């Protein structure tokens, strides 16, 4: 496993995140349900109330579990956070009791009756709760449109499947499935831990070494599916509503070198990274074709995607404006003012990392999984060397793949 540690006494709270990464596959619905069930109690703390009491006794510590999709990886995260011991009464020891609690939740869950791996009523309750959440996703038009867009663009790829599956897949998960994926994650997942704040590295390293020392080297994660698209596909679906949701996806393999990656990221920022961007100014402000529009780079998967809230009759014009602005940036590059504005915005985000343990932890994990491993100040230095010509060159990478529109149902 890997441990990233930033010992920063300025922060009032410390945090430790333990990420277990496994392939995004057919067991993802079971893993999504698993983290919900594990939060309901352990053998030593057999209820949410008992866990809450233990955390309160640890001077108001927090313990959270969640699962999410990161590229074509299913990431199971355990986060513990606590008040820095320098702010507590002399002799107070939080870490030695809190970290074993995180391990207990995973390794000693509360078992069910008659040898069942989990309590049947807990599994049933949490499963039904997730089924209802999946069913209600259609009511969130933005989230539903993004899910359907990725399902079309990345059909037959792991990234095209939501990690929670669908209603049928979630409803079919059993307690035995939860136990199987729990054991598989602990024994075969790739583990990345990050600790930030007023922490001491040695106790955390010893705790993690003791927990995972008996594991064999986990298998490598599957390679990301990189498909070169053919002719651009256009998909329209309908649901009752007033506003349409527009998505435009490009395949965009990342450059190998650091300078190229920064030029590409700045180019995406100039294209659609905020109120300073081309798409916001040209599509929303000048032509009133969108309520909001933005672009993002999904680095681990290698996608550039544009999302907008629009009136359905403007979809073709919005698509054409995206193509036109991208073509212009490829031809002439951004104006120096545009590039400087995008650079300042990204630099401000990097500076702000020093104010938030959670944000800094997320940054460090992203750098690690992309194989970059740069301190924020090193990345700021790399941003300063990017030129308009470099941005223009890197924006040749995106290849149009899929245009998706979720439109209001027509009479």
C-alpha positions in Angstrom: 0.0 0.0 0.0 1.0 3.6 -0.3 0.8 6.3 2.5 1.0 10.0 1.8 1.5 12.1 4.9 1.5 15.9 5.2 2.2 16.9 8.8 0.8 20.4 9.1 0.3 21.7 12.7 -1.6 24.8 11.5 -4.8 22.8 10.9 -7.0 22.3 14.0 -8.2 18.9 12.8 -6.4 15.9 11.4 -7.7 13.4 9.0 -6.8 10.0 7.6 -8.4 8.7 4.5 -8.0 5.0 3.5 -8.9 4.4 -0.2 -9.4 0.8 -1.4 -9.6 0.6 -5.2 -11.0 -2.3 -7.1 -12.3 -2.7 -10.7 -15.7 -1.0 -11.5 -17.6 -4.2 -12.3 -20.8 -6.2 -11.6 -20.0 -6.3 -7.9 -20.2 -2.5 -7.6 -23.9 -2.4 -6.4 -22.9 -4.8 -3.6 -20.0 -2.6 -2.5 -22.2 0.4 -2.5 -24.6 -1.3 -0.2 -21.8 -2.7 1.9 -20.5 0.7 3.0 -24.1 1.7 4.1 -24.4 -1.5 6.1 -21.0 -1.2 7.7 -21.9 2.3 9.0 -24.7 0.7 11.1 -22.5 -0.8 13.7 -19.7 -3.3 14.4 -19.2 -6.3 16.7 -17.8 -4.0 19.5 -20.2 -1.1 18.8 -23.4 -2.8 17.6 -25.4 0.2 16.5 -25.0 3.7 15.0 -25.6 5.1 18.4 -22.8 3.1 19.9 -20.5 4.3 17.2 -21.6 7.9 17.7 -20.9 7.6 21.5 -17.4 6.2 20.8 -16.6 9.1 18.4 -18.0 11.6 20.9 -15.7 10.2 23.6 -12.8 10.7 21.2 -13.3 14.4 21.6 -15.8 14.8 18.8 -14.1 12.6 16.1 -15.8 11.7 12.9 -15.9 8.4 11.0 -17.4 8.3 7.5 -17.5 5.6 4.8 -18.5 6.0 1.1 -18.0 4.4 -2.3 -17.7 6.3 -5.6 -16.6 5.9 -9.2 -13.2 7.3 -10.1 -12.4 6.6 -13.7 -13.0 2.9 -14.2 -12.2 2.2 -10.6 -14.6 1.6 -7.7 -13.1 3.4 -4.7 -14.2 2.6 -1.2 -13.2 5.3 1.2 -12.9 5.3 5.0 -12.2 8.7 6.6 -11.5 9.4 10.2 -10.9 13.0 11.5 -10.1 14.3 14.9 -9.1 17.4 16.9 -5.4 17.9 16.9 -4.0 16.6 20.2 -2.2 19.9 20.9 -5.6 21.5 21.4 -6.7 18.9 23.9 -5.9 18.5 27.6 -2.4 17.3 28.4 -2.1 13.5 28.0 -5.2 13.1 25.8 -4.7 10.3 23.3 -7.2 10.1 20.4 -5.3 8.3 17.7 -4.6 5.0 19.6 -8.4 4.4 20.1 -9.8 6.0 17.0 -7.9 4.2 14.3 -8.7 0.7 15.6 -12.4 1.7 15.5 -12.1 2.3 11.7 -10.5 -1.1 11.3 -13.1 -2.7 13.5 -16.0 -1.4 11.3 -14.4 -3.2 8.3 -12.9 -6.3 9.9 -15.5 -7.1 12.7 -18.9 -6.1 11.4 -21.9 -6.9 13.5 -23.1 -10.4 12.5 -26.6 -11.7 12.0 -28.5 -14.5 13.6 -28.0 -18.2 12.6 -24.5 -17.5 11.3 -25.6 -14.9 8.8 -22.8 -12.5 7.8 -24.9 -9.4 8.5 -28.2 -8.7 10.3 -31.0 -9.4 7.8 -33.1 -6.4 8.9 -30.2 -4.0 8.5 -29.4 -5.3 5.0 -33.0 -5.1 4.0 -33.5 -1.6 5.3 -30.3 -0.2 3.7 -31.0 -2.0 0.4 -34.5 -0.6 0.2 -33.2 2.9 1.0 -30.7 2.7 -1.9 -33.4 1.3 -4.2 -35.6 4.3 -3.5 -32.6 6.6 -4.1 -31.9 5.0 -7.5 -35.6 5.2 -8.4 -35.8 8.9 -7.5 -32.7 9.8 -9.6 -35.0 10.6 -12.6 -36.4 13.5 -10.5 -32.9 15.1 -10.5 -32.8 15.9 -14.2 -29.1 17.0 -14.2 -27.9 13.8 -12.5 -30.1 11.6 -14.6 -29.0 13.3 -17.9 -25.3 12.8 -16.9 -25.9 9.2 -16.1 -27.7 8.5 -19.4 -25.1 10.5 -21.4 -22.2 8.4 -20.0 -24.3 5.2 -20.5 -24.5 6.0 -24.2 -21.0 7.4 -24.7 -19.3 4.6 -22.8 -21.6 1.8 -23.6 -19.9 -1.6 -23.0 -17.2 0.1 -20.9 -17.1 0.0 -17.1 -17.3 3.9 -16.9 -20.7 3.7 -18.6 -22.2 1.9 -15.6 -23.2 3.8 -12.4 -21.5 2.2 -9.4 -24.8 1.6 -7.7 -26.2 -0.3 -10.7 -30.0 -0.1 -11.3 -33.0 -1.0 -9.2 -32.9 -4.7 -10.1 -29.2 -5.1 -9.5 -29.5 -3.4 -6.1 -32.6 -5.3 -5.1 -30.8 -8.6 -5.8 -27.9 -8.0 -3.5 -27.8 -10.4 -0.5 -25.9 -10.5 2.8 -23.7 -13.2 1.4 -22.8 -10.9 -1.5 -21.8 -8.2 1.0 -19.5 -10.6 2.8 -17.9 -11.7 -0.4 -17.1 -8.2 -1.6 -15.9 -7.2 1.8 -13.3 -9.9 2.0 -12.3 -9.4 -1.7 -11.8 -5.6 -1.1 -9.7 -6.2 2.0 -7.5 -8.9 0.5 -7.3 -7.8 -3.1 -8.0 -4.0 -3.4 -5.2 -1.5 -4.0 -4.8 0.6 -0.8 -3.9 4.3 -0.8 -3.9 6.2 2.5 -3.4 9.9 3.0 -3.0 11.7 6.3 -3.2 15.5 6.6 -3.0 17.9 9.5 -1.5 17.9 13.0 -0.5 14.2 12.7 2.5 12.1 13.5 3.5 9.8 10.7 4.9 6.9 12.7 1.7 5.8 14.6 -0.3 5.9 11.4 2.3 4.0 9.5 2.4 1.3 12.3 -1.4 1.0 12.3 -1.7 0.5 8.6 1.3 -1.9 8.5 -0.3 -4.0 11.2 -3.7 -4.0 9.4 -2.5 -4.9 5.9 0.8 -6.7 6.6 -0.5 -10.2 5.8 -1.8 -9.3 2.3 -0.2 -10.5 -0.9 0.6 -7.9 -3.5 -2.8 -7.0 -5.0 -3.3 -7.5 -8.8 -3.0 -4.4 -11.0 -6.1 -2.5 -11.8 -7.4 -3.1 -15.4 -6.2 -0.6 -18.0 -8.6 2.2 -18.8 -10.7 1.6 -21.9 -9.6 4.1 -24.5 -11.8 3.9 -27.6 -11.1 6.0 -30.7 -14.6 7.2 -31.9 -15.9 7.0 -35.4 -18.6 9.3 -36.6 -20.1 11.5 -34.0 -23.3 10.0 -32.4 -26.3 12.1 -31.5 -28.8 10.8 -29.0 -32.1 12.4 -27.8 -34.2 11.1 -24.9 -37.3 12.7 -23.3 -38.7 13.2 -19.8 -41.4 15.5 -18.6 -40.0 18.9 -17.5 -39.3 22.4 -18.7 -35.5 22.6 -19.2 -33.4 20.4 -21.5 -30.0 19.0 -20.4 -27.2 19.0 -23.1 -24.0 17.0 -22.9 -21.2 16.8 -25.5 -18.4 14.3 -25.0 -15.0 14.0 -26.6 -12.4 11.3 -26.2 -9.2 13.0 -25.0 -6.2 10.9 -24.1 -3.9 12.8 -21.8 -0.4 13.9 -22.7 2.4 11.9 -21.2 4.5 14.9 -20.2 3.7 17.4 -17.3 3.9 20.5 -19.5 1.4 19.0 -22.0 -1.1 18.1 -19.2 -1.0 21.6 -17.7 -1.5 23.2 -21.2 -4.5 20.9 -21.8 -6.1 21.7 -18.4 -5.7 25.4 -19.0 -7.2 25.0 -22.4 -10.2 23.3 -21.0 -10.5 26.1 -18.4 -10.4 28.7 -21.2 -13.0 26.8 -23.1 -15.5 26.2 -20.3 -13.9 26.5 -16.8 -16.1 29.3 -15.4 -17.5 32.7 -15.9 -14.3 33.7 -17.7 -14.6 31.0 -20.3 -15.4 31.2 -24.0 -18.5 29.0 -23.7 -19.9 31.0 -20.8 -19.3 34.3 -22.5 -20.2 33.4 -26.1 -23.0 30.9 -25.5 -24.7 32.1 -22.3 -23.9 35.8 -22.1 -23.8 37.0 -25.7 -26.3 34.6 -27.4 -28.5 33.5 -24.4 -28.5 29.9 -25.6 -27.9 28.3 -22.2 -28.8 28.9 -18.6 -25.4 27.6 -17.7 -22.6 25.9 -19.5 -19.2 24.4 -18.5 -16.5 22.0 -19.6 -14.5 19.5 -17.6 -11.6 17.1 -18.1 -12.2 13.7 -16.7 -8.5 12.9 -16.4 -8.4 9.4 -15.2 -10.8 8.2 -17.9 -9.5 10.6 -20.7 -12.7 12.4 -21.5 -13.5 16.1 -22.2 -17.2 16.8 -21.5 -19.4 19.8 -21.9 -22.7 20.2 -20.0 -25.4 22.8 -20.3 -28.9 23.6 -19.3 -30.8 24.8 -22.4 -34.0 25.0 -24.3 -34.2 21.9 -26.5 -34.6 23.9 -29.7 -31.2 25.4 -29.2 -29.3 22.1 -29.0 -27.9 22.1 -32.5 -26.8 25.7 -32.2 -25.1 25.0 -28.8 -23.3 22.0 -30.3 -22.1 24.1 -33.2 -20.9 26.9 -30.9 -18.9 24.3 -28.9 -17.3 23.1 -32.1 -16.6 26.6 -33.3 -14.9 27.8 -30.1 -12.8 24.7 -29.9 -11.8 25.1 -33.5 -10.8 28.7 -32.9 -8.7 27.8 -29.9 -6.9 25.2 -31.9 -6.3 27.6 -34.7 -5.2 30.7 -32.8 -4.8 29.7 -29.2 -6.3 31.7 -26.4 -5.7 35.4 -26.1 -3.1 36.2 -23.5 -5.7 37.7 -21.2 -7.8 34.6 -21.4 -4.9 32.4 -20.6 -3.8 34.6 -17.7 -7.3 34.6 -16.2 -7.5 30.8 -16.4 -4.1 30.5 -14.9 -4.9 32.8 -12.0 -8.1 30.8 -11.3 -6.2 27.5 -11.1 -3.4 29.1 -9.0 -5.9 30.4 -6.5 -7.4 26.9 -6.1 -3.9 25.5 -5.5 -3.2 28.3 -2.9 -6.5 27.5 -1.2 -5.5 23.9 -0.6 -3.4 25.1 2.3 -6.6 26.1 4.1 -8.4 22.8 4.0 -7.2 19.3 5.0 -9.9 17.6 3.0 -9.1 19.6 -0.2 -5.4 19.0 0.2 -6.0 15.2 0.7 -8.1 15.1 -2.4 -5.4 16.9 -4.4 -2.7 14.5 -3.2 -4.8 11.4 -4.1 -5.5 12.8 -7.6 -1.8 13.4 -8.1 -0.9 9.9 -6.9 -3.4 8.0 -9.1 -2.3 10.1 -12.2 1.4 9.3 -11.5 2.3 13.0 -11.1 3.1 13.4 -7.3 3.6 17.1 -7.4 3.4 19.5 -4.5 0.9 22.3 -5.1 3.7 24.9 -5.4 5.4 22.8 -8.0 2.3 22.7 -10.1 1.9 26.4 -9.8 5.4 26.8 -11.3 4.4 24.5 -14.2 1.3 26.5 -14.9 3.4 29.7 -15.3 5.4 28.3 -18.2 2.3 27.4 -20.4 2.0 29.5 -23.6 -1.0 30.1 -25.9 0.7 28.0 -28.6 1.0 25.1 -26.2 -2.7 25.3 -25.3 -3.6 25.4 -29.0 -1.4 22.3 -29.7 -2.9 20.2 -26.8 -6.5 21.1 -27.7 -6.0 19.1 -30.9 -6.4 16.0 -28.7 -10.2 16.0 -28.1 -12.1 13.9 -30.7 -15.9 14.3 -30.9 -17.8 11.2 -29.7 -21.4 11.7 -28.5 -23.9 14.5 -28.2 -26.7 13.8 -25.8 -29.9 15.7 -25.1 -32.5 15.0 -22.4 -35.4 17.1 -23.7 -38.9 17.8 -22.2 -41.5 15.3 -23.4 -43.2 16.7 -26.5 -47.0 16.8 -26.7 
